[in-house]
């Protein structure tokens, strides 16, 4: 019986070749676009699935009275700590970062890279990023310390165990500043924190470590109880 159905279907396809071809192409195109849309939606749903306590974390945005006065994703730097102090039963923690574009040098290798001045200890505790080398609690306690991802460690030094290596960052006084690598993070998957803008941030220093920069604005992320 099944063989007869197949024969009848083939005969009908051969009898109406144009319409059969049109239907097959339409079906193939429809299935392709359905799979592409499904794949895109699935990838978007997975963006923050590796962040710790992601459902309780919120990026605080600004609403400026005049268009073009500032970025919506940026607000005054003291806001995070103020919210935690004022609402201790509501705000469990906060994380602030400010992105700086600066030149990074490792020996004769030179790169232009975005660096984040960040509340680094809060970043580890809030988001659960994995430290491959170094101590997550003390990595940025010493002055002129820098934490990078394993991807950037390979780019700068050709290996991942690079604790104690030196990177030169161009500061805003026109000179270079030495930073010692005190931690290496496991590569960060795409997320709404370190990939907030076009380029991912993979180099982290503590606030105001680069000379000539004073953090008056930042992107705060708060974690609610």
MDTraj code that builds the backbone (N, CA, C; nanometers):
import mdtraj as md
import numpy as np

residues = "UNK UNK UNK UNK UNK UNK UNK UNK UNK UNK UNK UNK UNK UNK UNK UNK UNK UNK UNK UNK UNK UNK UNK UNK UNK UNK UNK UNK UNK UNK UNK UNK UNK UNK UNK UNK UNK UNK UNK UNK UNK UNK UNK UNK UNK UNK UNK UNK UNK UNK UNK UNK UNK UNK UNK UNK UNK UNK UNK UNK UNK UNK UNK UNK UNK UNK UNK UNK UNK UNK UNK UNK UNK UNK UNK UNK UNK UNK UNK UNK UNK UNK UNK UNK UNK UNK UNK UNK UNK UNK UNK UNK UNK UNK UNK UNK UNK UNK UNK UNK UNK UNK UNK UNK UNK UNK UNK UNK UNK UNK UNK UNK UNK UNK UNK UNK UNK UNK UNK UNK UNK UNK UNK UNK UNK UNK UNK UNK UNK UNK UNK UNK UNK UNK UNK UNK UNK UNK UNK UNK UNK UNK UNK UNK UNK UNK UNK UNK UNK UNK UNK UNK UNK UNK UNK UNK UNK UNK UNK UNK UNK UNK UNK UNK UNK UNK UNK UNK UNK UNK UNK UNK UNK UNK UNK UNK UNK UNK UNK UNK UNK UNK UNK UNK UNK UNK UNK UNK UNK UNK UNK UNK UNK UNK UNK UNK UNK UNK UNK UNK UNK UNK UNK UNK UNK UNK UNK UNK UNK UNK UNK UNK UNK UNK UNK UNK UNK UNK UNK UNK UNK UNK UNK UNK UNK".split()
xyz = np.array([
    [0.0826, -0.1205, 0.0000],
    [0.0000, 0.0000, 0.0000],
    [0.0869, 0.1268, 0.0000],
    [0.1879, 0.1253, 0.0847],
    [0.2759, 0.2417, 0.0922],
    [0.3474, 0.2640, -0.0403],
    [0.3870, 0.1519, -0.1047],
    [0.4548, 0.1641, -0.2337],
    [0.3640, 0.2295, -0.3375],
    [0.2371, 0.1966, -0.3350],
    [0.1425, 0.2575, -0.4298],
    [0.1281, 0.4072, -0.4051],
    [0.1234, 0.4453, -0.2789],
    [0.1151, 0.5879, -0.2464],
    [0.2362, 0.6634, -0.2991],
    [0.3528, 0.6022, -0.2856],
    [0.4755, 0.6673, -0.3328],
    [0.4726, 0.6816, -0.4852],
    [0.4278, 0.5766, -0.5546],
    [0.4197, 0.5822, -0.7002],
    [0.3234, 0.6910, -0.7457],
    [0.2081, 0.6983, -0.6798],
    [0.1089, 0.8004, -0.7158],
    [0.1656, 0.9405, -0.6935],
    [0.2366, 0.9582, -0.5823],
    [0.2951, 1.0896, -0.5520],
    [0.3977, 1.1284, -0.6573],
    [0.4824, 1.0332, -0.6982],
    [0.5845, 1.0620, -0.8001],
    [0.5195, 1.0967, -0.9333],
    [0.4156, 1.0227, -0.9699],
    [0.3465, 1.0506, -1.0967],
    [0.2850, 1.1907, -1.0956],
    [0.2260, 1.2280, -0.9825],
    [0.1666, 1.3611, -0.9732],
    [0.2723, 1.4704, -0.9810],
    [0.3875, 1.4439, -0.9200],
    [0.4967, 1.5416, -0.9264],
    [0.5489, 1.5575, -1.0684],
    [0.5613, 1.4451, -1.1404],
    [0.6108, 1.4503, -1.2779],
    [0.5085, 1.5118, -1.3724],
    [0.3806, 1.4945, -1.3403],
    [0.2752, 1.5469, -1.4269],
    [0.2675, 1.7004, -1.4145],
    [0.2926, 1.7520, -1.2953],
    [0.2861, 1.8971, -1.2719],
    [0.4226, 1.9449, -1.2211],
    [0.5207, 1.9376, -1.3086],
    [0.6583, 1.9656, -1.2673],
    [0.6759, 2.1075, -1.2134],
    [0.6192, 2.2049, -1.2808],
    [0.6398, 2.3444, -1.2408],
    [0.5827, 2.3698, -1.1012],
    [0.4570, 2.3309, -1.0797],
    [0.3938, 2.3537, -0.9500],
    [0.4597, 2.2711, -0.8403],
    [0.5049, 2.1511, -0.8753],
    [0.5739, 2.0676, -0.7773],
    [0.7050, 2.1341, -0.7337],
    [0.7803, 2.1849, -0.8354],
    [0.9064, 2.2523, -0.8044],
    [0.8813, 2.3781, -0.7214],
    [0.7780, 2.4523, -0.7554],
    [0.7444, 2.5743, -0.6822],
    [0.7099, 2.5433, -0.5369],
    [0.6319, 2.4391, -0.5151],
    [0.5932, 2.4016, -0.3787],
    [0.7128, 2.3533, -0.2976],
    [0.7987, 2.2753, -0.3633],
    [0.9169, 2.2237, -0.2922],
    [1.0093, 2.3382, -0.2522],
    [1.0321, 2.4334, -0.3448],
    [1.1181, 2.5480, -0.3140],
    [1.0568, 2.6314, -0.2013],
    [0.9256, 2.6538, -0.2094],
    [0.8584, 2.7302, -0.1048],
    [0.8686, 2.6629, 0.0307],
    [0.8523, 2.5307, 0.0321],
    [0.8636, 2.4560, 0.1573],
    [1.0054, 2.4645, 0.2133],
    [1.1054, 2.4511, 0.1250],
    [1.2453, 2.4563, 0.1684],
    [1.2804, 2.5936, 0.2247],
    [1.2358, 2.6987, 0.1554],
    [1.2629, 2.8351, 0.2025],
    [1.1941, 2.8598, 0.3370],
    [1.0688, 2.8164, 0.3484],
    [0.9964, 2.8350, 0.4735],
    [1.0624, 2.7631, 0.5894],
    [1.1056, 2.6396, 0.5676],
    [1.1725, 2.5634, 0.6734],
    [1.3054, 2.6278, 0.7114],
    [1.3782, 2.6782, 0.6091],
    [1.5074, 2.7410, 0.6359],
    [1.4918, 2.8640, 0.7227],
    [1.3972, 2.9519, 0.6877],
    [1.3762, 3.0734, 0.7656],
    [1.3241, 3.0417, 0.9054],
    [1.2420, 2.9386, 0.9174],
    [1.1927, 2.8986, 1.0492],
    [1.3077, 2.8542, 1.1388],
    [1.3989, 2.7749, 1.0826],
    [1.5149, 2.7283, 1.1594],
    [1.6071, 2.8440, 1.1965],
    [1.6270, 2.9390, 1.1030],
    [1.7129, 3.0540, 1.1315],
    [1.6538, 3.1407, 1.2419],
    [1.5236, 3.1665, 1.2343],
    [1.4576, 3.2469, 1.3373],
    [1.4628, 3.1757, 1.4723],
    [1.4370, 3.0444, 1.4710],
    [1.4441, 2.9676, 1.5949],
    [1.5832, 2.9679, 1.6543],
    [1.6849, 2.9574, 1.5673],
    [1.8234, 2.9592, 1.6140],
    [1.8585, 3.0935, 1.6764],
    [1.8132, 3.2029, 1.6143],
    [1.8405, 3.3374, 1.6681],
    [1.7730, 3.3555, 1.8038],
    [1.6470, 3.3160, 1.8144],
    [1.5751, 3.3305, 1.9410],
    [1.6424, 3.2489, 2.0508],
    [1.6838, 3.1264, 2.0176],
    [1.7509, 3.0405, 2.1158],
    [1.8825, 3.1028, 2.1618],
    [1.9607, 3.1599, 2.0672],
    [2.0884, 3.2221, 2.1042],
    [2.0660, 3.3421, 2.1956],
    [1.9591, 3.4205, 2.1715],
    [1.9304, 3.5348, 2.2572],
    [1.8889, 3.4912, 2.3969],
    [1.8155, 3.3816, 2.4058],
    [1.7726, 3.3317, 2.5355],
    [1.8892, 3.2779, 2.6178],
    [1.9985, 3.2378, 2.5491],
    [2.1134, 3.1786, 2.6177],
    [2.2171, 3.2813, 2.6613],
    [2.1992, 3.4103, 2.6252],
    [2.3034, 3.5098, 2.6480],
    [2.3441, 3.5167, 2.7956],
    [2.2486, 3.5243, 2.8854],
    [2.2807, 3.5425, 3.0274],
    [2.2590, 3.4170, 3.1114],
    [2.2456, 3.3020, 3.0466],
    [2.2134, 3.1820, 3.1236],
    [2.3292, 3.1342, 3.2096],
    [2.4513, 3.1828, 3.1839],
    [2.5660, 3.1431, 3.2660],
    [2.5964, 3.2435, 3.3774],
    [2.5250, 3.3549, 3.3810],
    [2.5467, 3.4506, 3.4886],
    [2.4783, 3.4022, 3.6165],
    [2.5460, 3.4181, 3.7276],
    [2.4883, 3.3780, 3.8549],
    [2.3753, 3.4738, 3.8950],
    [2.2620, 3.4184, 3.9335],
    [2.1471, 3.4983, 3.9790],
    [2.1012, 3.6006, 3.8754],
    [2.1124, 3.5666, 3.7483],
    [2.0766, 3.6613, 3.6419],
    [1.9340, 3.7171, 3.6543],
    [1.8330, 3.6381, 3.6953],
    [1.6972, 3.6947, 3.7046],
    [1.6840, 3.8073, 3.8066],
    [1.7784, 3.8172, 3.9019],
    [1.7698, 3.9207, 4.0053],
    [1.8626, 4.0387, 3.9796],
    [1.9235, 4.0441, 3.8611],
    [2.0194, 4.1503, 3.8306],
    [1.9608, 4.2463, 3.7267],
    [1.9842, 4.3750, 3.7492],
    [1.9262, 4.4773, 3.6625],
    [2.0300, 4.5844, 3.6313],
    [2.0359, 4.6254, 3.5057],
    [2.1192, 4.7378, 3.4659],
    [2.0381, 4.8657, 3.4848],
    [2.0919, 4.9606, 3.5597],
    [2.0228, 5.0876, 3.5837],
    [2.0562, 5.1829, 3.4690],
    [1.9552, 5.2357, 3.4063],
    [1.9735, 5.3243, 3.2917],
    [1.9271, 5.4658, 3.3274],
    [1.9723, 5.5610, 3.2468],
    [1.9372, 5.7013, 3.2680],
    [1.8374, 5.7477, 3.1630],
    [1.7512, 5.8386, 3.2045],
    [1.6613, 5.9039, 3.1112],
    [1.6954, 6.0520, 3.1112],
    [1.7612, 6.0982, 3.0050],
    [1.8093, 6.2351, 2.9973],
    [1.6982, 6.3281, 2.9495],
    [1.6931, 6.4473, 3.0076],
    [1.5898, 6.5432, 2.9706],
    [1.6077, 6.5925, 2.8270],
    [1.7344, 6.6052, 2.7846],
    [1.7627, 6.6521, 2.6497],
    [1.8249, 6.5390, 2.5679],
    [1.7750, 6.5112, 2.4475],
    [1.8324, 6.4061, 2.3625],
    [1.9800, 6.4347, 2.3328],
    [2.0607, 6.3300, 2.3394],
    [2.2021, 6.3443, 2.3092],
    [2.2856, 6.3967, 2.4237],
    [2.2244, 6.4209, 2.5398],
    [2.2992, 6.4731, 2.6532],
    [2.3909, 6.3678, 2.7137],
    [2.3535, 6.2413, 2.7026],
    [2.4360, 6.1335, 2.7561],
    [2.3836, 5.9987, 2.7105],
    [2.4573, 5.8921, 2.7438],
    [2.4179, 5.7566, 2.7076],
    [2.3106, 5.7063, 2.8044],
    [2.2154, 5.6336, 2.7516],
    [2.1103, 5.5781, 2.8368],
    [2.1649, 5.4748, 2.9347],
    [2.2717, 5.4041, 2.8947],
    [2.3263, 5.2975, 2.9792],
    [2.4243, 5.3496, 3.0839],
    [2.4426, 5.4818, 3.0924],
    [2.5408, 5.5400, 3.1844],
    [2.4698, 5.6260, 3.2872],
    [2.5156, 5.6170, 3.4114],
    [2.4605, 5.7019, 3.5171],
    [2.5731, 5.7445, 3.6103],
    [2.5435, 5.8229, 3.7122],
    [2.6471, 5.8727, 3.8022],
    [2.7065, 5.7570, 3.8816],
    [2.8385, 5.7609, 3.8997],
    [2.9102, 5.6492, 3.9602],
    [2.8650, 5.6142, 4.1018],
    [2.8324, 5.7112, 4.1889],
    [2.7958, 5.6761, 4.3279],
    [2.6590, 5.6116, 4.3427],
    [2.5829, 5.5967, 4.2330],
    [2.4454, 5.5492, 4.2461],
    [2.4382, 5.4080, 4.3037],
    [2.5259, 5.3189, 4.2592],
    [2.5214, 5.1800, 4.3047],
    [2.5389, 5.1670, 4.4552],
    [2.6454, 5.2294, 4.5068],
    [2.6716, 5.2195, 4.6513],
    [2.5636, 5.2905, 4.7318],
    [2.5072, 5.3998, 4.6777],
    [2.4009, 5.4716, 4.7473],
    [2.2760, 5.3854, 4.7600],
    [2.2405, 5.3150, 4.6539],
    [2.1239, 5.2273, 4.6582],
    [2.1418, 5.1163, 4.7613],
    [2.2629, 5.0608, 4.7673],
    [2.2873, 4.9533, 4.8643],
    [2.2798, 5.0055, 5.0072],
    [2.3313, 5.1279, 5.0295],
    [2.3289, 5.1846, 5.1639],
    [2.1873, 5.2248, 5.2054],
    [2.1107, 5.2779, 5.1108],
    [1.9769, 5.3258, 5.1416],
    [1.8757, 5.2120, 5.1512],
    [1.8966, 5.1066, 5.0724],
    [1.7998, 4.9959, 5.0682],
    [1.8718, 4.8620, 5.0898],
    [1.9316, 4.8406, 5.2073],
    [2.0080, 4.7172, 5.2318],
    [1.9241, 4.5904, 5.2259],
    [1.7940, 4.6020, 5.2517],
    [1.7072, 4.4840, 5.2477],
    [1.6615, 4.4508, 5.1059],
    [1.6885, 4.5404, 5.0140],
    [1.6456, 4.5202, 4.8756],
    [1.7635, 4.4944, 4.7833],
    [1.8686, 4.5743, 4.7960],
    [1.9848, 4.5639, 4.7072],
    [2.0919, 4.4802, 4.7766],
    [2.1212, 4.3627, 4.7216],
    [2.2204, 4.2725, 4.7809],
    [2.3623, 4.3147, 4.7461],
    [2.3818, 4.3666, 4.6245],
    [2.5166, 4.4042, 4.5820],
    [2.5053, 4.4941, 4.4599],
    [2.6153, 4.5520, 4.4192],
    [2.6177, 4.6353, 4.3003],
    [2.7520, 4.6185, 4.2298],
    [2.7525, 4.6422, 4.1014],
    [2.8749, 4.6344, 4.0208],
    [2.8758, 4.7533, 3.9262],
    [2.9858, 4.8293, 3.9264],
    [2.9984, 4.9440, 3.8374],
    [3.1188, 4.9240, 3.7458],
    [3.1055, 4.9702, 3.6232],
    [3.2227, 4.9712, 3.5365],
    [3.2153, 5.0887, 3.4411],
    [3.3325, 5.1363, 3.4021],
    [3.3448, 5.2456, 3.3073],
    [3.4432, 5.1996, 3.2006],
    [3.4046, 5.2087, 3.0748],
    [3.4867, 5.1569, 2.9656],
    [3.5787, 5.2656, 2.9124],
    [3.7070, 5.2326, 2.9020],
    [3.8078, 5.3244, 2.8487],
    [3.8759, 5.2585, 2.7294],
    [3.8933, 5.3334, 2.6217],
    [3.9667, 5.2818, 2.5060],
    [4.1100, 5.3314, 2.5146],
    [4.2039, 5.2390, 2.5234],
    [4.3433, 5.2767, 2.5406],
    [4.4344, 5.1793, 2.4669],
    [4.5578, 5.2201, 2.4431],
    [4.6564, 5.1326, 2.3785],
    [4.7194, 5.0423, 2.4839],
    [4.7363, 4.9160, 2.4485],
    [4.7985, 4.8182, 2.5367],
    [4.9209, 4.7608, 2.4667],
    [5.0318, 4.7549, 2.5381],
    [5.1554, 4.7035, 2.4801],
    [5.2099, 4.5899, 2.5654],
    [5.2589, 4.4873, 2.4951],
    [5.3281, 4.3760, 2.5601],
    [5.4574, 4.3533, 2.4827],
    [5.5677, 4.4070, 2.5358],
    [5.6924, 4.4008, 2.4610],
    [5.6813, 4.4826, 2.3331],
    [5.7032, 4.4162, 2.2182],
    [5.6925, 4.4837, 2.0891],
    [5.5539, 4.4715, 2.0267],
    [5.4605, 4.4110, 2.0985],
    [5.3248, 4.3959, 2.0477],
    [5.2388, 4.5109, 2.0996],
    [5.1607, 4.5690, 2.0103],
    [5.0790, 4.6837, 2.0473],
    [4.9351, 4.6593, 2.0029],
    [4.8408, 4.6949, 2.0886],
    [4.6998, 4.6713, 2.0610],
    [4.6197, 4.7938, 2.1050],
    [4.5069, 4.8135, 2.0398],
    [4.4093, 4.9120, 2.0861],
    [4.2928, 4.8331, 2.1436],
    [4.2622, 4.8598, 2.2689],
    [4.1675, 4.7727, 2.3365],
    [4.0802, 4.8527, 2.4315],
    [3.9610, 4.8022, 2.4572],
    [3.8746, 4.8633, 2.5571],
    [3.9018, 4.7996, 2.6925],
    [3.9250, 4.8846, 2.7907],
    [3.9551, 4.8415, 2.9268],
    [3.8403, 4.8846, 3.0175],
    [3.8037, 4.8003, 3.1118],
    [3.6963, 4.8351, 3.2056],
    [3.7548, 4.8661, 3.3419],
    [3.7270, 4.9879, 3.3912],
    [3.7501, 5.0174, 3.5324],
    [3.6294, 4.9626, 3.6072],
    [3.6527, 4.8682, 3.6960],
    [3.5382, 4.7947, 3.7501],
    [3.5523, 4.7686, 3.8984],
    [3.4370, 4.7447, 3.9612],
    [3.4335, 4.6884, 4.0966],
    [3.4569, 4.5386, 4.0817],
    [3.5834, 4.5015, 4.0731],
    [3.6181, 4.3668, 4.0285],
    [3.5686, 4.2584, 4.1239],
    [3.5859, 4.2784, 4.2546],
    [3.5430, 4.1744, 4.3491],
    [3.3926, 4.1513, 4.3397],
    [3.3165, 4.2588, 4.3163],
    [3.1715, 4.2443, 4.2998],
    [3.1400, 4.1690, 4.1716],
    [3.2193, 4.1901, 4.0673],
    [3.1954, 4.1214, 3.9404],
    [3.2044, 3.9701, 3.9580],
    [3.3046, 3.9247, 4.0319],
    [3.3225, 3.7810, 4.0524],
    [3.2092, 3.7241, 4.1372],
    [3.1748, 3.7912, 4.2469],
    [3.0726, 3.7371, 4.3362],
    [2.9333, 3.7437, 4.2752],
    [2.9045, 3.8486, 4.1980],
    [2.7710, 3.8637, 4.1414],
    [2.7476, 3.7742, 4.0210],
    [2.8461, 3.7669, 3.9317],
    [2.8235, 3.7002, 3.8041],
    [2.8828, 3.5602, 3.7959],
    [2.9696, 3.5243, 3.8920],
    [3.0216, 3.3882, 3.8963],
    [3.1211, 3.3549, 3.7867],
    [3.1955, 3.4555, 3.7361],
    [3.2982, 3.4273, 3.6359],
    [3.4090, 3.3421, 3.6986],
    [3.4690, 3.2566, 3.6180],
    [3.5683, 3.1611, 3.6685],
    [3.7096, 3.2160, 3.6551],
    [3.7848, 3.2130, 3.7650],
    [3.9241, 3.2559, 3.7653],
    [4.0138, 3.1342, 3.7417],
    [4.0943, 3.1386, 3.6342],
    [4.1859, 3.0282, 3.6047],
    [4.3159, 3.0407, 3.6834],
    [4.3674, 3.1612, 3.6927],
    [4.4927, 3.1860, 3.7652],
    [4.4744, 3.3108, 3.8509],
    [4.5250, 3.3046, 3.9736],
    [4.5137, 3.4172, 4.0637],
    [4.4013, 3.3977, 4.1650],
    [4.3940, 3.4896, 4.2605],
    [4.2943, 3.4847, 4.3672],
    [4.1854, 3.5867, 4.3359],
    [4.0630, 3.5396, 4.3222],
    [3.9517, 3.6282, 4.2868],
    [3.9282, 3.7365, 4.3914],
    [3.9645, 3.7110, 4.5157],
    [3.9367, 3.8072, 4.6229],
    [4.0403, 3.9189, 4.6292],
    [4.1625, 3.8918, 4.5846],
    [4.2704, 3.9897, 4.6046],
    [4.3405, 4.0313, 4.4762],
    [4.2936, 3.9831, 4.3610],
    [4.3675, 4.0055, 4.2369],
    [4.3921, 4.1520, 4.2035],
    [4.2977, 4.2382, 4.2383],
    [4.3130, 4.3799, 4.2041],
    [4.3302, 4.4684, 4.3274],
    [4.3732, 4.4096, 4.4375],
    [4.3932, 4.4885, 4.5582],
    [4.5195, 4.5742, 4.5484],
    [4.6248, 4.5196, 4.4888],
    [4.7507, 4.5936, 4.4780],
    [4.7393, 4.7006, 4.3698],
    [4.8075, 4.8137, 4.3859],
    [4.8043, 4.9178, 4.2823],
    [4.8604, 4.8670, 4.1494],
    [4.8072, 4.9222, 4.0411],
    [4.8535, 4.8896, 3.9062],
    [4.8471, 4.7395, 3.8769],
    [4.7355, 4.6776, 3.9173],
    [4.7104, 4.5373, 3.8856],
    [4.6085, 4.5294, 3.7733],
    [4.6166, 4.4238, 3.6952],
    [4.5233, 4.4064, 3.5840],
    [4.4830, 4.2598, 3.5759],
    [4.3570, 4.2360, 3.5447],
    [4.3048, 4.1010, 3.5225],
    [4.2593, 4.0925, 3.3778],
    [4.2965, 3.9843, 3.3099],
    [4.2612, 3.9665, 3.1693],
    [4.1993, 3.8275, 3.1500],
    [4.1377, 3.8061, 3.0351],
    [4.0833, 3.6747, 3.0031],
    [4.1911, 3.5879, 2.9392],
    [4.1666, 3.4567, 2.9361],
    [4.2647, 3.3668, 2.8757],
    [4.2847, 3.3968, 2.7281],
    [4.1795, 3.4420, 2.6594],
    [4.1920, 3.4794, 2.5183],
    [4.2919, 3.5925, 2.5005],
    [4.2847, 3.6934, 2.5863],
    [4.3779, 3.8052, 2.5764],
    [4.5166, 3.7677, 2.6252],
    [4.5256, 3.6753, 2.7213],
    [4.6562, 3.6272, 2.7651],
    [4.7304, 3.5607, 2.6494],
    [4.6586, 3.4797, 2.5724],
    [4.7201, 3.4164, 2.4558],
    [4.7603, 3.5205, 2.3519],
    [4.6785, 3.6228, 2.3348],
    [4.7076, 3.7264, 2.2363],
    [4.8321, 3.8064, 2.2758],
    [4.8417, 3.8409, 2.4054],
    [4.9516, 3.9262, 2.4497],
    [5.0820, 3.8504, 2.4743],
    [5.0689, 3.7272, 2.5288],
    [5.1892, 3.6566, 2.5742],
    [5.2084, 3.5188, 2.5112],
    [5.1075, 3.4686, 2.4416],
    [5.1206, 3.3374, 2.3790],
    [5.0958, 3.2216, 2.4728],
    [5.0493, 3.2475, 2.5948],
    [5.0172, 3.1421, 2.6912],
    [4.9147, 3.1979, 2.7884],
    [4.8583, 3.1109, 2.8731],
    [4.7529, 3.1549, 2.9645],
    [4.8025, 3.1791, 3.1072],
    [4.9060, 3.1076, 3.1510],
    [4.9585, 3.1268, 3.2868],
    [5.0565, 3.2437, 3.2835],
    [5.0044, 3.3649, 3.2987],
    [5.0864, 3.4851, 3.2783],
    [5.0900, 3.5727, 3.4035],
    [5.0666, 3.5151, 3.5203],
    [5.0730, 3.5929, 3.6431],
    [5.2115, 3.6540, 3.6593],
    [5.2160, 3.7827, 3.6906],
    [5.3431, 3.8519, 3.7072],
    [5.3943, 3.9180, 3.5807],
    [5.3334, 3.8878, 3.4668],
    [5.3738, 3.9542, 3.3426],
    [5.3275, 4.1000, 3.3454],
    [5.3932, 4.1819, 3.2632],
    [5.3665, 4.3264, 3.2643],
    [5.3030, 4.3709, 3.1340],
    [5.1971, 4.4507, 3.1457],
    [5.1344, 4.5170, 3.0317],
    [5.1499, 4.6670, 3.0492],
    [5.1756, 4.7375, 2.9387],
    [5.1839, 4.8827, 2.9400],
    [5.0562, 4.9407, 2.8818],
    [4.9880, 5.0234, 2.9593],
    [4.8665, 5.0889, 2.9138],
    [4.8932, 5.2377, 2.8987],
    [4.8527, 5.2931, 2.7864],
    [4.8670, 5.4371, 2.7661],
    [4.7644, 5.5087, 2.8525],
    [4.8135, 5.6034, 2.9345],
    [4.7202, 5.6764, 3.0205],
    [4.6835, 5.8102, 2.9586],
    [4.6068, 5.8878, 3.0322],
    [4.5534, 6.0119, 2.9770],
    [4.6383, 6.1326, 3.0127],
    [4.7615, 6.1069, 3.0579],
    [4.8577, 6.2151, 3.0779],
    [4.9631, 6.2138, 2.9678],
    [4.9456, 6.1211, 2.8703],
    [5.0378, 6.1165, 2.7568],
    [5.1550, 6.0221, 2.7742],
    [5.1562, 5.9422, 2.8796],
    [5.2656, 5.8479, 2.9021],
    [5.2107, 5.7074, 2.9179],
    [5.3021, 5.6102, 2.9341],
    [5.2619, 5.4719, 2.9530],
    [5.2722, 5.4334, 3.0998],
    [5.1832, 5.3443, 3.1387],
    [5.1748, 5.3017, 3.2781],
    [5.1836, 5.1500, 3.2835],
    [5.2708, 5.0982, 3.3705],
    [5.2882, 4.9533, 3.3810],
    [5.1828, 4.8928, 3.4737],
    [5.1254, 4.7809, 3.4267],
    [5.0302, 4.7052, 3.5068],
    [5.0758, 4.5600, 3.5123],
    [5.0693, 4.5019, 3.6304],
    [5.1100, 4.3630, 3.6497],
    [4.9873, 4.2731, 3.6435],
    [4.9952, 4.1654, 3.5646],
    [4.8836, 4.0716, 3.5532],
    [4.8735, 3.9902, 3.6821],
    [4.7624, 4.0042, 3.7515],
    [4.7436, 3.9337, 3.8792],
    [4.6299, 3.8317, 3.8723],
    [4.5662, 3.8203, 3.7570],
    [4.4584, 3.7227, 3.7438],
    [4.4234, 3.6983, 3.5992],
    [4.3832, 3.5751, 3.5702],
    [4.3393, 3.5376, 3.4353],
    [4.2023, 3.4708, 3.4474],
    [4.1032, 3.5283, 3.3811],
    [3.9679, 3.4738, 3.3825],
    [3.9473, 3.3757, 3.2673],
    [3.8649, 3.2774, 3.2915],
    [3.8199, 3.1922, 3.1821],
    [3.7428, 3.2776, 3.0832],
    [3.7569, 3.2464, 2.9534],
    [3.6919, 3.3264, 2.8506],
    [3.5450, 3.3496, 2.8838],
    [3.5029, 3.4737, 2.8670],
    [3.3668, 3.5129, 2.9031],
    [3.2741, 3.4932, 2.7843],
    [3.1690, 3.4159, 2.8056],
    [3.0686, 3.4000, 2.7009],
    [2.9909, 3.5299, 2.6853],
    [2.9283, 3.5471, 2.5708],
    [2.8539, 3.6693, 2.5449],
    [2.7472, 3.6886, 2.6514],
    [2.7440, 3.8087, 2.7086],
    [2.6489, 3.8390, 2.8142],
    [2.6152, 3.9880, 2.8105],
    [2.5252, 4.0305, 2.8965],
    [2.4783, 4.1688, 2.8955],
    [2.5632, 4.2611, 2.9810],
    [2.6738, 4.2109, 3.0362],
    [2.7591, 4.2928, 3.1210],
    [2.8881, 4.3301, 3.0487],
    [2.9682, 4.2308, 3.0145],
    [3.0958, 4.2598, 2.9482],
    [3.0799, 4.2772, 2.7975],
    [2.9624, 4.2476, 2.7438],
    [2.9340, 4.2679, 2.6018],
    [2.8223, 4.3710, 2.5839],
    [2.8179, 4.4688, 2.6725],
    [2.7070, 4.5635, 2.6693],
    [2.7067, 4.6459, 2.5405],
    [2.8254, 4.6799, 2.4921],
    [2.8349, 4.7587, 2.3689],
    [2.8969, 4.6743, 2.2583],
    [2.9446, 4.7366, 2.1519],
    [2.9870, 4.6629, 2.0326],
    [3.1050, 4.5696, 2.0592],
    [3.2052, 4.6172, 2.1341],
    [3.3240, 4.5370, 2.1593],
    [3.3200, 4.4788, 2.2993],
    [3.3558, 4.3510, 2.3147],
    [3.3587, 4.2928, 2.4494],
    [3.4740, 4.3492, 2.5308],
    [3.4577, 4.3545, 2.6610],
    [3.5640, 4.3992, 2.7504],
    [3.6289, 4.2771, 2.8130],
    [3.7605, 4.2624, 2.7944],
    [3.8331, 4.1469, 2.8462],
    [3.9526, 4.1871, 2.9321],
    [3.9664, 4.3158, 2.9613],
    [4.0773, 4.3673, 3.0423],
    [4.0171, 4.4509, 3.1548],
    [4.0512, 4.4181, 3.2805],
    [3.9876, 4.4828, 3.3948],
    [4.0924, 4.5403, 3.4898],
    [4.0698, 4.6646, 3.5303],
    [4.1521, 4.7277, 3.6325],
    [4.0581, 4.7890, 3.7353],
    [4.1137, 4.8246, 3.8522],
    [4.0303, 4.8895, 3.9529],
    [4.0056, 5.0352, 3.9146],
    [3.9056, 5.0925, 3.9747],
    [3.8630, 5.2281, 3.9432],
    [3.9762, 5.3296, 3.9623],
    [3.9926, 5.4172, 3.8620],
    [4.0870, 5.5295, 3.8661],
    [4.2333, 5.4855, 3.8764],
    [4.2656, 5.3655, 3.8283],
    [4.4049, 5.3219, 3.8282],
    [4.4844, 5.3852, 3.7140],
    [4.4184, 5.4220, 3.6047],
    [4.4885, 5.4877, 3.4949],
    [4.4984, 5.6370, 3.5253],
    [4.6193, 5.6911, 3.5185],
    [4.6412, 5.8318, 3.5509],
    [4.5657, 5.9218, 3.4550],
    [4.5095, 6.0281, 3.5098],
    [4.4398, 6.1252, 3.4275],
    [4.2939, 6.0965, 3.4083],
    [4.2417, 5.9898, 3.4725],
    [4.1006, 5.9544, 3.4581],
    [4.0339, 5.9593, 3.5951],
    [3.9226, 6.0263, 3.6019],
    [3.8406, 6.0281, 3.7232],
    [3.7020, 5.9784, 3.6870],
    [3.6590, 5.8708, 3.7499],
    [3.5310, 5.8103, 3.7150],
    [3.4163, 5.8907, 3.7764],
    [3.3456, 5.9658, 3.6930],
    [3.2297, 6.0410, 3.7404],
    [3.1008, 5.9778, 3.6898],
    [3.1125, 5.8858, 3.5946],
    [2.9949, 5.8139, 3.5457],
    [3.0309, 5.6677, 3.5316],
    [2.9305, 5.5829, 3.5366],
    [2.9561, 5.4396, 3.5275],
    [2.8281, 5.3687, 3.4885],
    [2.8437, 5.2414, 3.4520],
    [2.7268, 5.1565, 3.4253],
    [2.7059, 5.0705, 3.5487],
    [2.6021, 5.0963, 3.6278],
    [2.5808, 5.0158, 3.7479],
    [2.4871, 4.8978, 3.7199],
    [2.5217, 4.7844, 3.7773],
    [2.4350, 4.6674, 3.7748],
    [2.4039, 4.6339, 3.9201],
    [2.2765, 4.6252, 3.9550],
    [2.2390, 4.5941, 4.0922],
    [2.1799, 4.4547, 4.1000],
    [2.2036, 4.3896, 4.2122],
    [2.1508, 4.2562, 4.2370],
    [2.0537, 4.2657, 4.3530],
    [1.9301, 4.2253, 4.3286],
    [1.8254, 4.2382, 4.4291],
    [1.8103, 4.1089, 4.5088],
    [1.7720, 4.1254, 4.6325],
    [1.7547, 4.0113, 4.7231],
    [1.6373, 3.9263, 4.6764],
])
top = md.Topology()
chain = top.add_chain()
for i, resn in enumerate(residues, 1):
    res = top.add_residue(resn, chain, resSeq=i)
    for name in ("N", "CA", "C"):
        top.add_atom(name, md.element.get_by_symbol(name[0]), res)
traj = md.Trajectory(xyz[None], top)
